[in-house]
Amino acid sequence: MKTALLVTSSAHTQRVLTELIGESVNFLPVTPPAEVGRAGFDALFAKWLRLVDVVVLDGESLDAAIRWAMESLAADHHVDPQAVVVLMPPTVAPALAMAPADWLTVPHGLPVDQLRQTLTTFLTLRAAQARLKHVETLCTRPVAPAGPAPAAAAAPDLHRYRDALKNISRLLNRQRDGPAMLEDFLQLVRDLIGVGKLALLLPEGDQQLRVAASDGVAREVAEHLRLSTDAGIGRYVAREAKIVQRAQVPELAAAADAPQMAREFELLGAEVAVPLFADDQLAGVLTCSGKVTGEPWATGELELVYHLLAQLGQALRNRQLAAQIADQQRLLAEVLAHVPTGVVVVNDQQQVLHLNRRAAELLDGERLPTRVGDVLFEVLQTGREVGQREVELPGTRRSLSVSATRFAAAGQSVVVGLLEDLTWVKAEQQRARAEADRELFGRLSARLSHELKNALVSIKVFAQLLPERYADPEFREQFSQTVSHEVNRVDLLVNNLMFFAQPLALVREPVRLAELLDDAVEHAAGAAAAVAVKKNYTHQTPQIEVDRIRMQQALEHVVRNAVQSMPAGGRLVLNTADAQPDDFADGQVPAGGAVRIEIQDTGEGIGLDDLPHVTEPFMTTRNVGVGLGLTIVKQIVERHGGRLVIDSTKGRGTTVTILLPAKADLELPPSAASAANAVPTVREPQAGAV
């Protein structure tokens, strides 16, 4: 692993570079010297340069001191100039005039993928240069002749080789398509070595190589020739993992591959085949003819071509990965464009990075409304997720549900918001309520006529008998009791029906739940001395937004029913708690929170046959009341966006559970039972119910 000296005072720069190439480079971060001037950097580099392979200067954090750092590094006694990388913001651009031509300068704002490729290529180039020094030693070493001196290959032009290594870096970093880059590579090799024919073969399928680019090779050969990795040149280089020359083929006469290798060399007009490996697999072969000067290939030249080819392979791999990333991004963009939920992405600079088609429709353009932006920026600042918060867009009166979450991406914080249109949902809820009201009024009308008829029949019968039996004291007593009872029944019926005579308008205000329950118990159970009341208030929600009068009316109905079910006495238990995710079918608590109220009694209980119908109008299991109490409770609770659940076991008691959202204008997610029917949830009775 290479070691790089990173001169910076920015933790962000260190983190970004470590994320990009930290697997292949060990960074040694040092802060700029406190002493401003050349001497401070001379001392710093004298201490560290002998320990590192590369020096990286963060021009943005060095600011004006970049000049002294560059002057110090440019000194001959410090370091090879090709080992220096300068991260160049616009503020230090004038200082780059003093940078040697062989330094790598990276402009500010370079895309992450291109920055990674540039740095990786530079480090690979650095490794190739180290090998070049070894080639220089081999090529210039004198050899004592043992006899007549054979024709020796000319020593490589080392300056030309260094230029080639720099040129390959520039070539591979150009924003050109694949075929053009391959042609440029072949041109570079041809000019460098002086060969007449070249062919670059890349994989086609699992076991074949085809000519991807060529120069000087016959067109029909380039179009139709395929090298197999199971025979010939392909098999040999894949198995031996080394360069093979045509002159070596006779030495391989005993091998089965020799004849086919000779034929393939002949077809390609080649003298040398150089393999390219990636992840221990053959990823390509470069074939080259002999030099146009007739000189033999030098060992250093072969090594140089091998290293150049390795860099080309890395560039091809980077392009392939970049293409895959681009394809995935296009796919993701298409998916996001067609999802029915609006998606908006905002970064930590409060810039909108992405707005899908549905979000643009909901927001009437690409400008982020203030009320939606407030939710996203709140999540950006606090890091706390927001789930299904309802906002209303000014002007359009459109209601949206906004959910948002924050995460880190590419060195910055990003918030993703999901937008859903609640306008249609609210309209459907209103329509469902209206339909339920019509159905309820229909049942009320039918039952009302029946109840009034029963009362009038009793009064009519006694009225008809009154002239004949008026003198009978027992009859007069019975007449008085019956008529009085029926009139009171009709009066109670009419008073309860007034609840349904007009739309239920709610006046919401913040109310303490404990106060509501205490008042309900005092008014509905205060005179029942034989009933023991136990209160377990464990909710943490300080207040709920309800209509105080209506909600107290509902709670009093429930408490009164519980007390009346225990004529001989018993126990009344009131439990409260904050609602939990498992209270809801979708596992989500409403954005503003919710409370759970349980009112338990040890009374008579309700039979299995009657339990599903207890909230229907005029349904009663006792001889008191007219059977509208739980119907009214159900209406009040549901108009508050809540849900009513009743559990009961005959002879063991009843538990009434009320789930209420803490905030006004929010509704609880429906349970599995209530989602299918516009009636309260009714559970199967539990054997252990109180």
Secondary structure, DSSP 8 states (H G I E B T S, - for coil): -EEEEEE-S-HHHHHHHHHHHTTTEEEEEE---SS-SHHHHHHHHHHHGGG-SEEEEEHHHHGGGHHHHHHHHHSTTT--GGGEEEEE-GGGGGGGGGS-TTSEEEETT--HHHHHHHHHHHHHHHHHHHHHHHHHHHHH-----SSS---------HHHHHHHHHHHHHHHHS---HHHHHHHHHHHHIIIIIBS-EEEEEE-SSSEEEEEEEESS-HHHHHH-EEETTSHHHHHHHHH-S-EEGGGGGGGTTSTTHHHHHHHHHHHT-SEEEEEEETTEEEEEEEE--BTT-----HHHHHHHHHHHHHHHHHHHHHHHHHHHHHHHHHHHHHHHHSSSEEEEEETTS-EEEE-HHHHHHTTSSS--HHHHHHHHHHHHH---EEEEEEEETTTTEEEEEEEEEEEETTEEEEEEEEEE-HHHHHHHHHHHHHHHHHHHHHHHHHHHHHHHHHHHHHHHHHHHHHHHTT-HHHHHHHHHHHHHHHHHHHHHHHHHGGGSS-----EEEE-HHHHHHHHHHHHHTT-TTEEEEEEE------EEEEHHHHHHHHHHHHHHHHHT-TT-EEEEEEEEE--GGGSTTS---TT-EEEEEEEE-S----TTTGGGTTSTT--SSSSS-S-HHHHHHHHHHHTT-EEEEEEETTTEEEEEEEEESSTT------HHHHHSSS-EE----TT--
